[in-house]
Amino acid sequence: MRRVGWALMVAIIGAVWGSAFPFDAASAPPVSCAPPHRLSILDLGMIPDPVRQGQRIQLWTVKLRSDWNGECLTSLEVRDRDQLAGKRTQYLIKPGEGRYTFQAEPGYSFQVRDHCFAVLVNVGNTWTPIDAAKAFCARRGPSGWSLK
């Protein structure tokens, strides 16, 4: 009986822990997600914001709305034109609104020109841009580059 209680506690802790961090696809069965994939970006943020000259972005935060009827294993990516700005990370996207945070690409940095970002998703081995509520373009101000 003790082993059953311990296993249940480990399962509950794992479920709570897993909801706070990116999904590990190697440890779970694949989740099938039939099209259409209805996702929209509500907000895109970077940490730190603003980014000063010579400083690098550490993290990206993406707030998504999903109209799926279930959960879908999804990879996210942030791009500045053809340059990768945020690393691909897998999440188990659930219906409704959710915020997803992942690492910035270490080699990415702001240059002299404007920077407009696109968030791409991979569902079912197909990379596609998703609709955004607004354009996410960084502007250079006196304190550095900012998305605000």
Phi, psi and omega per residue, in radians:
M1 nan -0.654 3.134
R2 -1.064 -0.688 -3.115
R3 -1.124 -0.667 3.116
V4 -1.127 -0.770 3.118
G5 -1.097 -0.749 3.119
W6 -1.119 -0.755 3.137
A7 -1.113 -0.685 3.110
L8 -1.127 -0.737 3.135
M9 -1.115 -0.750 3.118
V10 -1.095 -0.702 3.121
A11 -1.122 -0.722 3.129
I12 -1.155 -0.801 3.117
I13 -1.070 -0.728 3.116
G14 -1.085 -0.681 3.134
A15 -1.165 -0.758 3.128
V16 -1.164 -0.819 3.132
W17 -1.052 -0.768 -3.096
G18 -1.151 -0.498 -3.138
S19 -1.285 -0.302 -3.104
A20 -1.656 -0.175 -3.054
F21 -2.272 2.851 3.100
P22 -0.962 2.632 -3.101
F23 -1.337 2.393 3.086
D24 -1.694 1.772 -3.049
A25 -1.138 -0.459 -3.091
A26 -1.254 -0.354 -3.054
S27 -1.748 0.069 -3.085
A28 -2.457 2.757 3.095
P29 -1.196 2.660 3.135
P30 -1.129 2.595 3.110
V31 -1.847 2.174 -3.128
S32 -1.508 2.285 -3.138
C33 -2.236 1.859 -3.133
A34 -1.392 2.477 3.082
P35 -1.139 2.825 0.070
P36 -1.403 2.612 3.118
H37 -1.759 1.771 -3.063
R38 -1.738 1.711 3.100
L39 -2.189 2.559 3.000
S40 -2.442 2.566 3.117
I41 -1.576 2.171 3.085
L42 -1.625 -0.566 -3.108
D43 -2.796 2.594 3.040
L44 -2.261 2.284 3.132
G45 -2.362 2.842 3.089
M46 -2.319 2.643 3.117
I47 -2.187 2.141 -0.032
P48 -1.355 2.885 3.039
D49 -2.494 1.942 0.198
P50 -1.436 2.838 3.055
V51 -1.803 2.073 -3.117
R52 -1.413 2.862 3.115
Q53 -0.925 2.230 3.126
G54 1.477 -0.175 3.141
Q55 -1.560 2.664 3.129
R56 -1.899 2.650 2.984
I57 -1.241 2.389 3.120
Q58 -1.702 -0.793 -3.059
L59 -2.408 2.657 2.975
W60 -1.943 2.512 3.006
T61 -2.160 2.256 -3.135
V62 -2.140 2.157 3.051
K63 -1.761 2.093 -3.073
L64 -2.028 2.682 2.928
R65 -2.064 2.231 3.130
S66 -2.042 2.319 3.080
D67 -1.837 0.332 3.106
W68 -1.194 2.773 3.098
N69 -1.603 0.048 -3.134
G70 -2.699 -2.778 3.141
E71 -1.796 2.478 -3.123
C72 -2.278 2.315 3.033
L73 -1.298 2.087 -2.976
T74 -2.386 2.434 3.016
S75 -1.784 2.470 3.131
L76 -2.029 2.616 3.139
E77 -2.628 2.465 3.045
V78 -1.956 2.282 -3.127
R79 -2.222 2.508 2.986
D80 -1.951 1.703 -2.985
R81 0.994 -2.011 -3.122
D82 -1.739 0.155 -3.098
Q83 -1.806 2.274 3.094
L84 -1.257 2.162 -3.131
A85 -1.927 -0.442 -3.140
G86 -2.349 2.362 -3.056
K87 -1.186 2.572 3.053
R88 -1.146 2.266 -3.132
T89 -2.445 2.397 3.134
Q90 -1.628 2.377 3.076
Y91 -2.320 2.712 2.976
L92 -1.644 1.727 -3.080
I93 -1.377 2.246 -3.126
K94 -1.864 2.788 3.110
P95 -1.055 2.620 3.134
G96 1.680 -2.731 -3.119
E97 -1.733 2.485 3.095
G98 -2.663 2.670 3.103
R99 -1.957 2.307 -3.072
Y100 -2.187 2.259 -3.080
T101 -2.068 2.361 3.119
F102 -2.647 2.900 -3.039
Q103 -1.169 2.528 2.984
A104 -1.415 2.703 3.102
E105 -1.239 2.192 -3.074
P106 -1.044 -0.543 -3.102
G107 -1.477 -0.089 -3.108
Y108 -1.427 2.392 3.036
S109 -2.620 2.730 3.089
F110 -1.283 2.497 3.093
Q111 -1.965 -2.746 -3.086
V112 -1.391 -0.506 -3.037
R113 -1.424 3.042 3.060
D114 -1.213 2.708 -3.127
H115 -2.268 2.023 3.056
C116 -2.046 2.289 -2.994
F117 -1.862 2.533 3.029
A118 -2.111 2.461 3.040
V119 -1.794 2.204 3.092
L120 -1.926 2.591 3.096
V121 -2.154 2.632 3.055
N122 -2.094 1.908 3.055
V123 -2.181 2.191 -3.141
G124 1.146 0.621 3.119
N125 1.097 0.502 3.084
T126 -2.228 2.036 3.081
W127 -1.432 2.310 3.135
T128 -2.625 2.498 3.019
P129 -1.253 2.675 3.105
I130 -2.067 2.710 -3.107
D131 -1.108 2.458 3.113
A132 -2.050 2.556 3.112
A133 -1.153 -0.462 3.118
K134 -2.703 2.965 3.068
A135 -1.352 2.453 3.137
F136 -1.923 1.559 -3.111
C137 -2.057 2.272 3.096
A138 -1.445 2.432 3.107
R139 -2.075 2.526 3.116
R140 -1.583 2.151 3.100
G141 -2.126 -3.008 -3.102
P142 -1.100 -0.472 -3.120
S143 -1.738 0.045 3.105
G144 2.198 -2.935 3.131
W145 -1.403 2.401 -3.108
S146 -2.526 2.572 3.011
L147 -1.670 -0.101 -3.095
K148 -1.450 nan nan
